[in-house]
Amino acid sequence: MPAQAPARKAIVIGASSGIGRALAKALAAEGYTVGLAARRTELLESLQKEIASPTLLKPMDLRDIEGSRRLFNDLVRELGGVDLVVLNSGVNPENPDKAWDPEHEILQVNVVGFAALASEAADHFERQGSGHLVGISSIAGLRGSPKCPAYSASKSFASRLLEGLRMRLSSQGIAVTDIRPGFVDTAMIAGSRVRFWVASCETAAAQIVAAIRARKKKVYVTRRWALVAFALHLVPEAFLAWGNKKFRMQPVEAKKIAAV
């Protein structure tokens, strides 16, 4: 009998809820052994029970940069290497008063934490000579937002970082994919007055898995959001300012909305 191919191994950072949780399940169904990392241990443990195939847990808080880097490398070692890393972590705290502390948390997690783990993954793949790095950015990163300026800026940063890493790593056969979701049915759009083309987390995960298989460079989820992206590149700032004022989100209970 021919030898069986070794099981592929993936790490999903931000696997506790939303897109990350659905994606972890979808990758397990694809035959991956999945390393699950996020801040909320109890949600990771409940996810682990929902996945029949082998998984490894690693509670991780990206506000602790050095701790997250160490835990990421521990997880890679415990898995015996990794073929795919998905960076889905992100926070967007309610901040109606535009206070600094919530903005700082966004930058700490979505920018510094994201960059730290992207760097660790890229270094591992370079040493290994193969791999696939996937980052979940957002269509929100295409233009600035008066409602959540730090969040939109952080997602723009993620896209530019992934683009730079792709240019650095492509000659070594290492893929880098930028996933840009529109509205997905997660806590991040709770309370929004503007809700159209809302995809379920499972639909988003299925399209992301398809993009991973095809080693795409950039994908909008769902695909129709590419039309919105095209329009956003064309419309003037004054029109965006008017639209944001007209369709301002309704206030929701002040809480931290996080993918991790």
Secondary structure, DSSP 8 states (H G I E B T S, - for coil): --------EEEEET-SSHHHHHHHHHHHHTT-EEEEEES-HHHHHHHHHH--S-EEEEE--TTSHHHHHHHHHHHHHHHTS-SEEEE---B----TT--HHHHHHHIIIIIIIHHHHHHHHHHHHHHHT--EEEEE--GGGGS--SSSHHHHHHHHHHHHHHHHHHHHHGGGT-EEEEEEE--BSSGGGTT-S---S-B-HHHHHHHHHHHHHHT-SEEEESTTHHHHHHHHHHS-HHHHHHHHHHT----------B--
